[in-house]
């Protein structure tokens, strides 16, 4: 029984990316967008992913979005807030939507692969006091969300 429990514990550590240091990365699925996001294990419990809905999501679909997700940040106290949106477009459609005289309607390109573009639209300013635990978490996330190395195919 002890061997079984030890094997189970080691499997959980490997699957979640944890090591003995207590910090590591967790691969957060961004479904229906076919990507995973590498997130520090100390922050991942503050995130939830949902299918985008509402009028903006309908417009994105009309503009050619193949899939889209909303990532929420769940603070230590209070209601969850939208942290970022992730979009999948064909490369042709994404390039057509670019307008150099306007901010990008569907975020910044983070990955271009096999004829598809994945883009991220994140917060424009701090959504929590930067001195709080939630502010520190969001700042750490923000430092990674526009880097292609943060994402990989699901």
Phi, psi and omega in degrees: 000319180297320179296321179296315179295320178296318178296318179297315179299314179296320178298317179297318179298317180294315183295327181268355178082010181278149172234193181290343181286343180089348178239147179185195179244146176245138178269101182275114178295135180255028183305136017276352174293128186280058178227159165241149181247127176283117183232138177303135182299335180284348183250334190303329180293346178269002184244145170221150183242135178226157173291134179294142178214174179097183187294323180292321177296320178296320178294319179298318178296316178299325180279357174114006178297131179278318176210159180203144180226153174247132177251123180260147171255130180254107183288168178301322174224146179102179184278153177294152180231152176291125177263315182199163174240147178234136184233149171239127177229158165292150181300321180298315180294315181300315180296324179293327182283344181294136175226110186298343181263008179223154174296153181296128182295328184237039173082190184261136177298130177243340181204135176232119186207132174052039177085008180238152176238136175247130183231158182231134172242111183248187182295149179268339176209178184295130180265353176221158175303122185299346181272349180273165178301318179294321177297320178294318178299312182295321177298319178296318177296314182301326180293346184246340193291340180258012179259130182298330180295344179288341188240151172212161182295144182277000000 
